[in-house]
């Protein structure tokens, strides 16, 4: 009887997925798997943080996020997510999931996601700085719990590079405006 119910549930889910997709190639199962991995990792991190915080006040104090931490976290998340998703140097990490299409902006690549299912879903995740940012910010938050000094130091580096990037782009724009 349980097998019949499981079969009916699978069939219903398949029909709903097909109705949603409406002929598109959206990898719903890949998306669901990716979201499940994120939730599992975040849940494991939360359990580990809870145990870690139980060991003393230092860990509890490290978890406090003030305004400067939030600013550093935001700048770091912006820079690191663009680095993962768009930078030419990280293209080998994306190569299995993408196809090179050209340059999209200064020091950024345009890539097309390839494959189906999970491969496509991962490709969409790692080529989208908005999508990657969720993972980066979560990792940063856990870094503040487990290694606050190292996390803030790395955050300062990525934040400085982000500000430098913006200044470089502004400088070029000002030069062009004066021509």
N, C-alpha and C positions, 0 to 999 in steps of 0.2 A: 504494500500500500504506500509506503514512504517513497519507493521508487516512482510510482505513478504521480505522486504529488510533486516530487522533484522534477520530473519530466514536464509536467504542466507548468511549473514555475519557469523553467528554462524556456519553454516554448513561448510563454507570455512575454518574458523579457526580450526574447529575440524579435517577436512581433513589434513590441514597443520601440526597440532600437531601430528596426527597419522603418517604422512610421516616422520616427524622429529624423532619421537620416535623409529620408525622402530622396534616395538615389545618390546622395553625396558619399564621399569616402571618409567621413568622420570616424576615427577609430575609438568608438565609445568604450570598448573593452580595454583598450590601451589607456584611455583617460582614467577609467575606473581603477585600473591597476596602479597607475602613477599616483593617483590620489590616495589609494590604500597604502602604498609604500610611504608616502609623506606622513600620513596619519600614524602608521606603525612606528616610524622613526621618531616622530614628535612625541608619541606616547611613551616610547622607551626612554627618550630623553627626559621627559617629565618624571618618570619613575626614578631614574638615576639621580636627577636633581633633588628629588624629595629625600632620597637616602643620603645624598651628599650634604644637603642642608641640615640634616639631623645630626651631623658630626660637629657642628659648632657655629658660633656667631659669624665667623669670617665668611663662610659660604652664604649665610643669610644676608650679610651686608653687601656681598658681591652682586646679589640679585636685584638690588635697588637700582632702578634706572632713572637718573635725573635728566634734566633738560639738555645738558651738554652731551650725555650719553646718547640721548635720542637724536641729537643733531649729528653726532659722529656716526651713529648707526645708520641714519638716513643717507648721509653722503657715501659711506662705505657700501651700503646696499646698492645704491645707484651705480657706483663705479664698478664694483665687482660683478654685478649682474650684466652690465654692458660688456665687461671684459670677457665673461664666459660666453655670452650670446653673440657678440659681434666682432671681437678683436681678431685680426689676422693671426696673431701668435697662438691663439687657442683654437684655431680652425682644425688642427689634428684631432682634438677632442670631439668635434662635431662631424668629422668627415664620414663616419659610418652612417650617419643619420641625414646628411645633407648633400647637396650638389652646389658647387661654386657657381655663382651667376654674375659676379662683378663686385664693384665697390658701391656702397650705398651712402657713405658719408666719409669725412676725413677719418682715416684709420679705422674704418668699419667695413665689413663685408656684407654683401647681399648673397644669401644662400637660400636654396629651395629645399624644403623638407622632402625626403624620399622614403620609400618603403610603405608598409601597411601595418596596421595593428599597433603593437607595442613599439616597434621601431619608429613608426610615424609619430606616435604620441610623445616619445622621448625627444625626437627631433624637433617637434613643435615647442616642447618645454625648453630645450637648451638653445633655441634660436630666438626666443622671445624674452627680452630683458624684463618685461613686466611679469612674466611667469616665473622666471628664474629668481626674481627679487624676493618672492615669498620664501623660497628655500634658503637664500642667502641671509635674509633677516632672521629666520628661525635659527640658523646655525650661529649667527652673531649673538642672539639672545642666550643660547646655551653656552656660548663662549664666555659671556659675562658671568654666568653662574660658576663654570668650572675653571676658567683661567682668565679672570677679569683683566689683569695687567697685560698679558700677551694680547688679548682680544682688543683692548683699547689701543695698544701700540700698533697692531696691524691696522686697526681702524683709522688711526691717525695717518698712516702711510697712504691708504687708499683714499681717504678724504682729501689729503693734500694733492694727490694726483687728479682727483675729480675737479678740485678748484683750479688747478693748473690747466687742465683741459679746457675748462670754460674760459679762462683768461687767454689761452692760445687762440681759441675760436674768436673771441672778442677782438683780439689784436689783429687778426687777419681781416676781420670785417671792417675795423677802423681803417686799416691800410687801404682796402678796396674803396671805401667811402671817400678817401682823399684823392683818389686817382682822377 
